[in-house]
C-alpha cells in the first residue's frame, strides 16, 4: 500500500514538473517574438478580389485596356492550374496586366495593385448591384418556374424589396447565382433566358425610358452602338457564368443589337466558383495602405563596463548567464552560438572585442561637425537610399562611428549648402518633376495618382519616338503662360508709388529672405517679406466716386502694413474724350483745349503733383482722401461727384499745418498759372495709350488687369503666389531680382485690348475663315456645318466634309453615320 502511494506521489510530481516546464517554454517562446507594435487601419467593407481590382486599374489608364485584359485572362484561364498559392496568383495577375501595358506604366501597376487603390471602385459596383437586385426582388420559386425570358416587373414581389443598400458587404443573389444581366426591364440569371430575349425583336426593342442609367466609370464594350438597348452584366471575371454571358453579349454588341456594359461584382458565396486567383483578396479584411504604424522597440540602455579585463584576455560574459540576444555591432551572438557551439570561446572573445571597442571608440567634438553631411552622403550613394535611410534612422548609435570616418565629398557638401540657401533649416520641400507639392495635403494615394499622370504623359511622348533624355526635359518644363496672363507694361514716370517695401523704414523688421515664400503657412495668412513682390497700381480718375473710394482702400491697407506696393496712375476722363474727338491723335498739340476752363480731374491731378513734389507722396495721397471725406460730409454724398469747393477745402486742410505760406495763396497761384498742366495731360495721354480709360477704375496687379475692389486684390494675390513660388524655386527669382521688371519683360504688352486678348470669360464664337482664303465665289463659303449639341464654339482640329447623294441608299447611310458620329461624341 505504501509503495502504491509513493508511486502515485511521484507521478503527480512528474506531471506538475511537466506542466511548469511547458508553461516556461511557452513564455520563453513568447519572449523571443519581435518586440514590435504594429497598428493597421482596416476598411469598413469586405475585401475585394485582386483580379477585379487589376481590371479597374487598367481601365483607369485606358478604357480599352479593360477589355484587352479580360480577353487575355479568359484565353489563358487554363494556366490557372499552375497557381497553387496566393503569391502565384498575384504574380500571374501582374504578369497579364503588364502584357497589355507599356513601359513605364507597367512599373507602377504592381505597386498600385498591392496598394489596393481600386477597391473603393468595386465597393461602388456592389452598391449598384444591390440597387439592381432590390429593383427586382426575386424568390427561388420565381427563378425556377420562370421560363418566359426573364423576370418582368409585373412579377415583382414588393414585400421583399430591401429597405436600404448594403454597401460594405457582397450582395446576395437569389438561388446562389453568381452572374446576371440587367436590361432595365428584366433580370436574366440564365443564359437561355438571355438568348430568348436577344432573339425576340419586340422585347429587344424595349422601352427606352426603362433602360438602366449609365455612368462615366462604367465599362462599355468598344463595339457597342449608341441608341441600342443596354445590357449590364453583373459578375466576376474567373467564374464560368461570366465567361458564358460575356461571349454572348460581345457577339450581340458586335452585331449592333445591344450596348454591352460590365460592372464587376463577386456576390456572396461565389468565392469558390471564381477559383483561387479569382477570389484572392475577397476573403481577407482590407488594410488601408499608407496609414499603418509600426513601433520598433529596441533596448537603448547604456551599460557601464570595465574594459581592463578585455585587455588582459579575460572574457567579460559567461554564455550560460548573459543575455546574448542583444545586438552588438550588427551581430546576434545567441544565433551564432546555436550554429557553431564548438567555437564558443572564440565567439565570446570576438564579442568582448566588439564591446570593448564600442566603449573606447569615443567621438571627439570636431568629428561631429560634418556628421549630418556624411549621413546624407551615405544615403545618397547607397544602392537603395530608402532602405539605407531606414537602417540609419533606427540604428544610428551603432553606425555613428563608421559615419564619422567617411570621407566627405565636396560635391555633396556644395549641393547641401546650396539647398540650405534656398530652404531654411528645419523646413522640407517636395517636388515631382519640378512641380511643387504641398507636403501637408499629400498622401500616398494622391502621390501615386500624380506619378501615374506623369508616367502616362511620358508614355505618350514615347509613342512619338521622342528620346528619353528629351522626355525628362519636357516633363520638367515650366508650363507656358496662357493668353489671360499677358500683362500691361505700365512702367513709367506717371506711376505714383505710395510705399516701397525694400527701402521704407516701416518694413525694416520684416525678413528679407525671399525663400520664405516657399514655406507653408496657415490658410489665408500673408507672407511679410521685405521684397516688392506685389505691385498694385490703380488707374483711376480722381474726380469720380470709384476713384476716391479706391484711394480710401489703398490708405486703409497701407495703414495695416499690407505686404503690397501701392501706386496710382491718374487721368482725366474729359481730356481723353477730347483726344478721341480729335481722331485719337497722341500729340498734345493736336488736342483742342479750352485754355479758359479746366475740368476738375485735371485740377486734382495738378494739385496732387504739387503736394507730392513739395510735401511727399503720403501727404499727396492724404489730400485725395480728404477730398472724399469732404464729399461724404456734404448733404447727399451717395451719388454726388466731388465739387470744386471739396477740392479747394481738402487742399487747404492738407497744407494748413505744413506750408510756410497760406495755402489759399498757393491754391490761387496754381489755379491762375496752370502749373503742372503739361504733366497732367501727359498722364492722361499715357492712360489713353495703355487702353485703360474705358474701364473707369481698374487695378494692375503686376500688370494683370483686374477689378479695383479689395476682394479682387486678395484673389489676385492668391493667383500670383504660386507663379512667384515657382520662379523662386527654380532660381529665376532671387533677392536681387526686380519682380515687376521680370514679369513685364517676359509677358508685357504695350496696350490692353480685350477684343484681341481674351480674358477667358467670353467664349469665342465660331467663325469660318474660308472666305478670306478661297475668295468670295467659292462653294466652300455656302457650307453649313453641323456640330454636336452645345459645342458650336468649341475648337475642333479636324473638319469632316461629306459629299453624298441623298437620293441614293449609300449616300443616306453615309449621312446617317456622320450624324450618329456627332451624337456619339456628345453622349
Secondary structure, DSSP 8 states (H G I E B T S, - for coil): -HHHHHHHHHHHHHHHHHHHHHHHHHHHHHHTS--EEEE--B-SS----HHHHHHHHHHHH-HHHHHHHHHHHHHTGGGGGG--SHHHHHHHHHHHHHHT--TTHHHHHHHHHHHTTTHHHHHHHHHHHHHHHHHT---HHHHHH--SSSB-GGG--GGG--SS---SS----GGG-S-EEE-SS-EE-SHHHHHHHHH-HHHHH--GGGS----TTSEE-TT--TTSEEEEEEE-TTSHHHHHHHHHHHHHHHTTSEEEEEEE---TT-TTTTHHHHHTTTSS--B-TT--EEEE----------THHHHTT--S--TTTS-TTSEETTEEHHHHHHH-GGGHHHHHHHHHHHHHHHHH----GGGGTTHHHHHHHHHHTSSSHHHHHHHHHHSHHHHHHHHHTS---HHHHHHHHHHHHHS-TT---EEETTEEE-TTT--HHHHHHHHHHHHHHHHHHHHTT--HHHHHHHHTS-----GGG-EE---STT-EES--TTT-GGGTTSB--GGGGGS---TT----BSS---EEEEEE-TTSHHHHHHHHHHHHHHHTT-SSEEEEEE--HHHHHHHHHTTS---GGGS---SS---HHHHHHHHHHHHHHHH-HHHHHHHHHHHHHHHHTSTTTTT----HHHHHHHHHHHHTTT-SS-HHHHHHHHHHHTTTHHHHHHHHHHHHHHT-GGGSSEEEETTEEE-SSHHHHHHHHHHHHHHHHHHHHTTSS-TT--HHHHHHHHHEESS--TTTS--SSS-------HHHHH-TT-GGGG------TT-TTS--S--------TTSHHHHHHHHHHHHHHHHHH-
